């Protein structure tokens, strides 16, 4: 009996001790709070933006800002990203917004926000994924159009992904038709692309060689372009197809996305670009991430902001069912659990300053720590050990997030 009581008391003591390890001390809380900038709202329609003035200091003279997202379907996260984007456009001269979406199809959005033609819902629908077919994104592109109606220079919209060839084929075909060039070659290319894909992500070496022969011909076609920008876009569409047939892994995809952002920087005068993608694409952590390559090439000209939330629901595609799902509440030991214990609903955390300060009270946040990693779907455990402070310059925390609002036209 005494032995049983001993083991029971030992178990209780161990449990209490474990719980204590999952709580920040008062000193640790006070220390971390010194690097926090509270935000009053995530609402992208907010007019008073004094709380965002800190971005002028954090962003500095950087020309590329990567805005992450904890999931692909969290309304408050997207609203906060769009609120920040509006501020950077109005106050910091950012002039291009680029989304983790197929490049050719995304570029079409300029017909709406600059040329005042086309239907934004239809354009979003042709960007394939449900992720951007939301009220949050539609409201933002409508704001971009209104801004462009009243301001010069105009803000441009683009993508940097290459998961599909359809848009590139269509736009190349349009150029041929405008120049009265037979489209037989393009139709044949499209046929080869479909035949060689065979439902897999990677094209065979033989298939790549067949396609590359046609692409080389397209690069050297005699075409009368209206201007140099049209020629550059034509060649970039050819490059998108090249990238697609060479992409067989997420690492290759991320490297090509970084390449496409560099193309945007090079081919847009006085470019300052807002890059919107998942946390793990904008991350600087390793060579498998787009953000790594941007940081490698642009150094301090590239800064990024990760996003985190404690609990809520989100839009997701799980087992091929698109709907609203409960997110996993951050459990003891996760970064989000610690941040929620500070009792500040929304804030920016300056990870860069904590790293530079190198104080023992902040060393826990510099280590590998469970951090939410959820895309358009999820595993049962949404948290993966991550070196968050090595991944992001800054982190925006939101205590509770709800699902993004899918547009009515989207068919589930």
C-alpha positions as CSV (number, residue, x, y, z in Angstrom):
1,X,0.0,0.0,0.0
2,X,2.8,2.4,0.9
3,X,4.5,1.6,-2.4
4,X,1.4,2.5,-4.3
5,X,1.0,5.8,-2.5
6,X,4.6,6.6,-3.1
7,X,4.2,6.0,-6.9
8,X,1.0,8.0,-6.9
9,X,2.7,10.9,-5.2
10,X,5.7,10.6,-7.5
11,X,3.4,10.7,-10.6
12,X,1.5,13.7,-9.3
13,X,4.8,15.5,-8.6
14,X,6.2,14.7,-12.0
15,X,3.0,15.9,-13.6
16,X,3.1,19.2,-11.7
17,X,6.7,19.6,-12.6
18,X,6.0,19.0,-16.3
19,X,3.2,21.6,-16.2
20,X,5.6,24.1,-14.7
21,X,8.0,23.6,-17.6
22,X,5.3,24.5,-20.0
23,X,4.7,27.9,-18.4
24,X,6.7,31.1,-18.8
25,X,8.1,32.7,-15.7
26,X,7.1,36.2,-14.8
27,X,10.7,37.3,-15.8
28,X,10.4,35.6,-19.2
29,X,7.0,37.2,-19.9
30,X,8.3,40.6,-19.0
31,X,11.4,40.1,-21.2
32,X,9.4,38.9,-24.3
33,X,6.9,41.7,-23.9
34,X,9.7,44.2,-24.5
35,X,9.8,43.0,-28.1
36,X,6.1,43.1,-28.7
37,X,4.1,45.7,-30.6
38,X,0.3,45.2,-29.8
39,X,-2.1,45.6,-32.8
40,X,-5.6,46.9,-32.2
41,X,-7.3,44.9,-35.0
42,X,-6.8,42.5,-37.9
43,X,-9.7,44.1,-39.8
44,X,-8.5,45.0,-43.3
45,X,-11.1,47.7,-43.5
46,X,-9.7,49.7,-40.6
47,X,-9.0,53.3,-41.4
48,X,-7.0,54.3,-38.3
49,X,-3.6,52.6,-38.7
50,X,-1.4,54.3,-36.1
51,X,-0.6,50.8,-34.7
52,X,1.0,49.8,-38.0
53,X,3.5,52.7,-38.0
54,X,6.0,50.3,-36.4
55,X,6.2,48.6,-39.8
56,X,8.2,51.6,-41.1
57,X,11.0,50.7,-38.6
58,X,10.7,46.9,-39.0
59,X,10.5,47.0,-42.8
60,X,13.1,49.7,-43.2
61,X,14.4,50.0,-46.8
62,X,13.6,46.4,-47.7
63,X,12.3,45.9,-51.2
64,X,10.7,42.5,-50.7
65,X,8.3,41.6,-47.8
66,X,7.2,38.0,-47.4
67,X,3.9,37.7,-45.6
68,X,3.2,34.1,-44.4
69,X,0.1,32.3,-43.2
70,X,-0.3,29.6,-40.6
71,X,-3.0,27.9,-42.7
72,X,-4.4,28.5,-46.2
73,X,-7.9,29.2,-44.8
74,X,-7.8,31.5,-41.8
75,X,-9.8,34.7,-42.2
76,X,-8.1,36.8,-39.6
77,X,-4.7,35.9,-40.9
78,X,-5.6,36.9,-44.5
79,X,-7.3,40.1,-43.3
80,X,-4.2,41.0,-41.3
81,X,-2.0,40.4,-44.4
82,X,-4.2,42.6,-46.5
83,X,-4.3,45.3,-43.9
84,X,-0.5,45.3,-43.8
85,X,-0.4,45.3,-47.6
86,X,-2.6,48.3,-47.8
87,X,-0.4,50.1,-45.3
88,X,2.8,49.3,-47.2
89,X,1.3,50.4,-50.5
90,X,0.0,53.7,-49.1
91,X,2.9,54.6,-46.9
92,X,6.0,52.7,-48.0
93,X,5.7,52.8,-51.8
94,X,5.2,49.1,-52.3
95,X,3.9,48.8,-55.9
96,X,3.4,45.1,-56.6
97,X,1.4,42.4,-54.8
98,X,2.3,38.8,-55.7
99,X,0.4,35.7,-54.5
100,X,1.3,32.1,-54.2
101,X,-0.7,31.3,-57.3
102,X,0.0,30.4,-60.9
103,X,1.8,33.3,-62.6
104,X,0.0,33.6,-65.9
105,X,-3.5,33.4,-64.5
106,X,-2.6,35.8,-61.7
107,X,-1.3,38.4,-64.1
108,X,-4.8,38.6,-65.7
109,X,-6.0,40.4,-62.5
110,X,-4.4,43.6,-63.8
111,X,-7.1,43.7,-66.4
112,X,-9.4,44.4,-63.6
113,X,-7.4,46.5,-61.1
114,X,-5.7,48.6,-63.8
115,X,-7.6,48.4,-67.1
116,X,-11.0,48.3,-65.4
117,X,-12.3,45.4,-67.4
118,X,-13.0,41.7,-66.6
119,X,-14.7,40.2,-63.5
120,X,-12.5,39.6,-60.5
121,X,-14.5,36.6,-59.3
122,X,-14.0,34.9,-62.6
123,X,-10.2,35.7,-62.5
124,X,-9.9,34.2,-59.0
125,X,-11.8,31.1,-60.1
126,X,-9.4,30.6,-63.0
127,X,-6.5,30.7,-60.5
128,X,-7.5,27.0,-59.7
129,X,-7.4,26.7,-55.9
130,X,-10.2,27.6,-53.5
131,X,-7.7,29.3,-51.2
132,X,-8.1,32.7,-53.0
133,X,-11.7,32.3,-54.0
134,X,-12.7,34.1,-50.8
135,X,-14.4,37.3,-49.7
136,X,-11.2,38.4,-48.0
137,X,-9.2,38.3,-51.2
138,X,-12.0,39.7,-53.4
139,X,-12.3,42.6,-51.0
140,X,-8.6,43.2,-51.3
141,X,-8.5,43.2,-55.1
142,X,-11.5,45.6,-55.1
143,X,-9.5,47.9,-52.9
144,X,-6.5,47.6,-55.3
145,X,-8.8,48.7,-58.1
146,X,-10.2,51.7,-56.1
147,X,-6.6,52.7,-55.2
148,X,-5.5,52.5,-58.8
149,X,-8.5,54.6,-59.8
150,X,-7.2,57.4,-57.7
151,X,-3.4,57.1,-57.8
152,X,-0.4,57.0,-60.1
153,X,1.7,54.9,-60.4
154,X,-0.6,51.9,-60.4
155,X,-0.2,48.9,-58.2
156,X,0.3,45.7,-60.1
157,X,-0.9,42.2,-59.3
158,X,1.0,39.0,-60.1
159,X,1.7,35.4,-59.1
160,X,4.9,33.4,-58.8
161,X,3.8,29.8,-58.9
162,X,4.1,27.3,-61.8
163,X,1.9,24.3,-61.0
164,X,-0.1,24.5,-64.2
165,X,0.7,25.2,-67.9
166,X,-2.8,26.1,-69.1
167,X,-2.6,29.8,-68.6
168,X,0.9,30.0,-70.2
169,X,-0.3,28.0,-73.2
170,X,-3.4,30.2,-73.6
171,X,-1.4,33.5,-73.4
172,X,1.2,32.2,-75.9
173,X,-1.6,31.1,-78.2
174,X,-3.2,34.6,-78.0
175,X,0.2,36.2,-79.1
176,X,0.3,33.8,-82.1
177,X,-3.3,34.7,-83.1
178,X,-2.5,38.4,-82.8
179,X,0.4,37.9,-85.1
180,X,-1.5,35.7,-87.6
181,X,0.9,32.8,-86.8
182,X,-0.5,29.2,-87.0
183,X,-1.3,27.8,-83.6
184,X,-0.7,24.2,-84.7
185,X,2.6,24.2,-82.8
186,X,1.0,25.4,-79.6
187,X,-1.8,22.8,-79.9
188,X,0.8,20.1,-80.4
189,X,2.8,21.3,-77.4
190,X,-0.4,21.2,-75.3
191,X,-1.1,17.7,-76.5
192,X,2.5,16.5,-75.6
193,X,2.2,18.1,-72.2
194,X,-1.0,16.2,-71.4
195,X,0.3,12.9,-72.8
196,X,3.6,13.1,-70.9
197,X,2.2,14.2,-67.6
198,X,0.2,11.0,-67.0
199,X,-1.3,12.2,-63.7
200,X,2.1,12.5,-62.0
201,X,3.9,15.6,-60.7
202,X,7.1,14.8,-62.6
203,X,7.6,14.5,-66.3
204,X,10.0,11.8,-67.5
205,X,13.4,12.8,-68.8
206,X,12.3,11.7,-72.3
207,X,9.1,13.7,-72.0
208,X,11.1,16.8,-70.9
209,X,13.4,16.5,-73.9
210,X,10.4,16.3,-76.3
211,X,8.8,19.4,-74.7
212,X,12.0,21.3,-74.5
213,X,12.6,21.0,-78.3
214,X,9.2,22.8,-78.9
215,X,9.9,25.4,-76.2
216,X,13.3,26.3,-77.8
217,X,11.5,27.0,-81.0
218,X,8.9,29.2,-79.3
219,X,11.8,31.3,-77.7
220,X,13.1,32.2,-81.2
221,X,9.9,32.8,-83.0
222,X,9.7,36.0,-85.2
223,X,6.9,37.9,-83.4
224,X,6.0,41.6,-83.5
225,X,5.5,42.6,-80.0
226,X,3.8,45.9,-79.1
227,X,6.4,46.7,-76.5
228,X,9.3,45.2,-74.6
229,X,7.1,44.2,-71.7
230,X,4.9,42.0,-73.8
231,X,8.0,40.2,-75.2
232,X,9.3,39.7,-71.6
233,X,6.0,38.3,-70.5
234,X,5.8,36.0,-73.5
235,X,9.3,34.5,-72.7
236,X,8.3,34.2,-69.1
237,X,5.3,32.1,-70.0
238,X,7.6,29.8,-71.9
239,X,9.8,29.7,-68.8
240,X,6.7,28.8,-66.6
241,X,6.2,25.7,-68.8
242,X,9.9,24.8,-68.5
243,X,9.7,25.1,-64.7
244,X,6.5,23.0,-64.6
245,X,8.1,20.1,-66.5
246,X,11.2,20.2,-64.3
247,X,9.3,20.4,-61.0
248,X,9.2,17.1,-59.2
249,X,9.4,18.1,-55.5
250,X,8.4,21.0,-53.2
251,X,12.1,22.0,-53.0
252,X,12.3,22.5,-56.8
253,X,9.0,24.4,-56.7
254,X,10.2,26.7,-54.0
255,X,13.4,27.5,-55.9
256,X,11.4,28.3,-59.1
257,X,9.0,30.5,-57.1
258,X,12.0,32.5,-55.9
259,X,13.3,32.7,-59.5
260,X,9.9,34.1,-60.5
261,X,9.9,36.8,-57.8
262,X,13.4,37.8,-59.0
263,X,12.0,38.1,-62.5
264,X,9.3,40.4,-61.1
265,X,11.9,42.5,-59.4
266,X,14.0,42.8,-62.5
267,X,11.1,43.5,-64.9
268,X,9.1,46.0,-62.9
269,X,10.7,49.5,-62.5
270,X,11.5,50.6,-59.0
271,X,10.0,47.4,-57.6
272,X,8.9,46.9,-54.0
273,X,7.1,43.7,-53.8
274,X,4.7,42.2,-51.2
275,X,4.9,38.4,-51.4
276,X,2.0,36.4,-50.0
277,X,2.5,32.7,-49.3
278,X,2.4,30.0,-46.6
279,X,4.7,30.4,-43.6
280,X,6.9,27.7,-44.8
281,X,7.4,29.2,-48.3
282,X,8.5,32.6,-47.0
283,X,10.7,31.0,-44.4
284,X,14.5,31.7,-44.5
285,X,15.3,28.4,-42.7
286,X,16.8,26.1,-45.4
287,X,17.4,25.5,-49.1
288,X,14.0,23.8,-49.5
289,X,12.2,27.2,-48.9
290,X,11.6,30.0,-51.3
291,X,12.5,32.5,-48.6
292,X,15.9,31.0,-48.2
293,X,16.8,31.8,-51.9
294,X,15.3,35.3,-51.6
295,X,17.3,36.0,-48.5
296,X,20.5,34.6,-50.1
297,X,20.2,36.9,-53.1
298,X,18.7,40.0,-51.5
299,X,20.0,39.8,-47.9
300,X,18.5,42.6,-45.9
301,X,16.3,43.7,-48.8
302,X,14.2,40.6,-48.0
303,X,12.3,40.6,-44.7
304,X,9.5,38.2,-43.7
305,X,6.6,38.0,-41.3
306,X,5.3,34.7,-40.1
307,X,1.8,34.2,-38.7
308,X,0.5,32.2,-35.7
309,X,-2.7,31.7,-33.9
310,X,-3.7,29.9,-30.7
311,X,-7.1,28.3,-31.5
312,X,-10.0,28.5,-33.9
313,X,-11.5,27.0,-37.1
314,X,-10.3,27.3,-40.7
315,X,-11.3,26.4,-44.2
316,X,-9.4,23.4,-45.5
317,X,-9.5,20.5,-47.9
318,X,-9.3,17.2,-45.9
319,X,-9.8,13.9,-47.6
320,X,-10.9,15.8,-50.7
321,X,-13.7,17.5,-48.7
322,X,-13.6,21.3,-48.7
323,X,-15.2,22.8,-45.6
324,X,-14.7,24.3,-42.2
325,X,-12.6,22.4,-39.7
326,X,-11.6,22.8,-36.1
327,X,-8.0,23.7,-35.7
328,X,-5.9,22.0,-33.1
329,X,-5.7,24.3,-30.0
330,X,-2.1,25.0,-29.2
331,X,-1.0,22.7,-26.4
332,X,1.5,23.2,-23.6
333,X,5.0,23.4,-25.1
334,X,4.1,25.0,-28.4
335,X,5.1,28.5,-29.3
336,X,1.5,29.6,-29.7
337,X,0.7,28.3,-26.2
338,X,3.4,30.5,-24.7
339,X,2.4,33.5,-26.7
340,X,-1.2,33.1,-25.7
341,X,-0.2,33.2,-22.1
342,X,0.9,36.8,-22.5
343,X,-2.8,37.8,-22.8
344,X,-2.3,40.2,-25.7
345,X,-4.9,39.4,-28.4
346,X,-2.9,40.5,-31.5
347,X,0.7,41.6,-31.7
348,X,3.9,41.7,-33.7
349,X,6.8,39.9,-32.1
350,X,10.3,41.2,-33.1
351,X,12.2,37.9,-33.4
352,X,15.1,39.6,-35.1
353,X,15.7,41.9,-32.1
354,X,15.5,38.9,-29.6
355,X,18.2,37.1,-31.6
356,X,20.4,40.1,-31.6
357,X,19.8,40.7,-27.9
358,X,21.0,37.2,-27.0
359,X,19.6,37.3,-23.4
360,X,19.1,34.1,-21.5
361,X,15.5,35.0,-20.7
362,X,14.7,34.8,-24.5
363,X,16.8,31.7,-25.4
364,X,13.7,29.4,-25.2
365,X,12.2,31.1,-28.3
366,X,15.4,30.7,-30.3
367,X,15.4,26.9,-30.0
368,X,13.5,24.4,-32.0
369,X,9.9,24.5,-30.7
370,X,6.5,23.0,-31.8
371,X,4.9,25.5,-34.2
372,X,1.7,25.2,-36.3
373,X,2.2,23.9,-39.8
374,X,-1.1,23.6,-41.6
375,X,-1.6,24.2,-45.3
376,X,-4.8,23.5,-47.3
377,X,-5.3,20.3,-45.3
378,X,-3.7,19.0,-42.1
379,X,-2.3,16.0,-40.2
380,X,-3.8,15.1,-36.8
381,X,-1.0,16.9,-35.2
382,X,-0.7,20.4,-36.8
383,X,2.5,21.3,-34.9
384,X,6.0,20.5,-36.1
385,X,9.3,21.3,-34.4
386,X,10.6,24.5,-36.0
387,X,13.4,27.0,-35.5
388,X,10.9,29.9,-35.7
389,X,13.4,32.6,-34.9
390,X,15.6,31.4,-37.8
391,X,12.6,31.2,-40.1
392,X,11.2,34.7,-39.7
393,X,12.3,38.2,-38.8
394,X,8.9,39.0,-37.2
395,X,5.9,37.0,-36.1
396,X,2.3,38.1,-35.9
397,X,0.2,36.3,-33.3
398,X,-3.6,36.2,-33.2
399,X,-5.2,34.5,-30.3
400,X,-8.3,33.2,-32.2
401,X,-8.9,32.8,-35.9
402,X,-12.0,31.7,-37.9
403,X,-12.4,30.2,-41.3
404,X,-12.0,32.2,-44.5
405,X,-15.3,32.9,-46.4
406,X,-15.5,31.1,-49.6
407,X,-17.3,33.0,-52.4
408,X,-20.8,31.8,-53.4
409,X,-19.7,30.9,-56.9
410,X,-17.3,28.3,-55.5
411,X,-18.8,24.8,-55.9
412,X,-17.9,22.3,-53.3
